[in-house]
């Protein structure tokens, strides 16, 4: 039996994109061994598997609120993870995709835990970018590859290299600092105008969304930039 004064440990894992098909053996082992698994997931299949295989679970997505900024929500998620570890528990934080890619709570929780002397580490997972390389047949070593987050790209005035592969993420939440339960569509007009300063209007771009289940195909649509 654990002493309440014992330092716990925090393990951050990724569940991949295609539901349970992309769980690594290492991630599965930690989920089953943990005292508590706190999760933010994108599909009910993975959630059901974790609930069935973990000793105890907590859904961190309930912390999302339209009245709270995303950054505040992420800070609350990180605090929940660290607080459970402070109580001497072995805690797993499970996030869909790769837990270190576009996942602020995982980084913040690890940094806070280590500051307090709590053992904390991150395990790699399969990200949407990994799926993109496979589905589109893109080799990032050919012509190099640049990655940008859409909102940050516009705010900071990032200029991509037109001769390189360029991946731009999260155009669906462009300039949306809060949580939108209705999933309102972003106005892409200003972003298209921004890119048209660098690329010609008829430059071919690929709209890509990785498949979330093994029975579905990814979304792959090629259109001129102006469209």
N, C-alpha and C positions, 0 to 999 in steps of 0.2 A: 504494500500500500504506500502511496506517495505521501511525503511530507508536504504540507501546504507551503512551506518555505523553500522547497526545491525549485530551482529554475526549470521552466519547461523548455520546449523547443518548438521552432516554427519551420515548417517545410512548405514552400510554395511550389505548386505543380501546375502544369497545363494539361487540359483534357483534349487538345487538338481541335480540329474544325469539324471533321466528319463523325460527330457523336462518339460513341465508345470505340469505334474502329481504330482511332488514333491514340488511344491510351497506351503509354509505354508500360512495360513490365515493372519498372522502378516506381512509376506513379501509382500503379495498381497496388503494389506492396505497401506503400506509405498510406494510401487511403484505408486499407484494411487494418493497418497497425495503429493508426492514430486514435487518440481519445476523442477527438472532435474534428470534423471536416466542415469548414466554412466555405461556401461556394458562390460563384457568380457564373452562371452558365447560359448558353444560348438555345438549348434544346431540351425537351422533356425526357428524352431517352437517356441521356447522360445523367440527368438529375435522378431519375428512377434507379439507375444502376448504383449511383453513389449512396442514395438513401438505403438501398438494400444491402450494401456491402460495408458501410461504415458503422462504427459503434454508436456515433451520435452525429447529427448534422445541424447546420444553421445556414439558412439562405440569406446571404448578405444583400441580395438584390432588393429586399424589402426596404433598404435604406434610401433607395431612389425616391425623389419627390420633386414635383414640378415647382415647389416653393424653395428648393435648395439647389445651389449651383453644383455642377458635376464635381468640381474640385473639393467642395465641402463634403459631398457624399463619399468621395474617394478617401478623404482624410478620416471620416467616420469608419469606413471599412477597415482601414489600416489599424485604427485604434482598437477595434473589436478583436482583430487577429492577435495583436500584441497583448491585450488584456487577458485573453484566454490563456496565452502562454505564461503570463505572469503568475497564474494560479497553479503552475506546475504541470500543466497538461502538454502532451504532444499534440500540436495543432497543425492541421494541413489546411492551407488556403488554396482552393482549386479554382482556376480561372480558365475559361474556354480559350482555345488557341495556345500560343506560347505565353507563359505568364509574365515574360519580361518585355513583350511587344505591345505597345499602346495599352499598358496596364499599370497605371500609377500606383494603386493601392499596394501592389506586391512589392514594388521598390521601396515605398515609404515604410511599410511594415517591417521589412528586413532591416532597413537602416535604423529604425527606432528600437527594434529588438536587440540588435547588436550593441547599440549604445548602452543598453541596460544590462548587458552581459548575458543575454539570452541567446542560445545557439539558434542560428537562422541560416537557411540556404535556399536556393532556387534550383529546381530541376528543369531542364529544357523540355519544350513541347513542340508540336507541329503547328506552325503559324499559317495564316492565310497566304503569306508571301511564299512559304514552302509549297503550298498547293498551287499557287500561281505559276511558279517555275515549272512544275510538273505538267499542269494542264495546258499552258501556253507554249511549252517547249523553249522557254527562255533560259539561256545560260548567262548568269550575271558576270561571268569572266570575259564574255565576248562584248566588246565595245563599252565595258564597264556598266555600272548600274547605280542610279541615284534613287533615294526614297524620300518622300516628303509627306507631311500631313497637310491637308488642303488649307485649313484655316491658318495654321502657322505659316504656311508658304506665302499666303497673301499678306498677312500682317507684317512679316519680316522682309517681304520683298525678295524671296528666294528666287534665283534664276537658274533653271535647269540647263544642263548641257544638251543641246539639240541632237548631238551625235551619239548620245548614250541612251541605254534603256532608262526610262523614267517611270517610277511607280508613285502614284499619288493616292493617298488613303483618305477615307472618311469624307468623301464629297457629299454623302447623304446627311451629314450633320454640320455642314459648312456654316460657320458663324453662329452656332447654337451652343452657348455656354451652359445651358440648363438641360434638364431631363424633360423630354417631350413624350408624354404617354400616348399621344395621338400619332406620333411618327410623321409629323408634317414634312412635306417635301421641301428641300432646300432650294433657294433661288440660285441657280448656277450661272445666270447671266453675267454677273461681275467677274466670276472666276474664269468663264470662257473668254471674256474680253481680256483678262490678264494674260492668259496663255497665248492668245492670238497676237500679243506683242512679241512673242518669241517664235511661234510656229505659224505657218500659213493656215488660212481658214480651212483648206481641204486636207490638212494633215490627218492621217488616219490614227484614231485612238481606239483602244480596246476597253470596253466596260466589262469588268470581271467581278464575279462573285463566286467564291468557292462553294461547293456543294456541302450541305450540313449533314446529309445522311448518305449511306452507301447506295441507296436506291434512286438517288437524284443525280442529275448532271449539273455541272457548274454553269453559271451564266457567262457566256462569252459573246459579246456583241461588238462588231467593228463599225464605227461611224466616223464621218468627217468631224473634226474638232468643232466646227461652227454649229453642228447639230447636237 
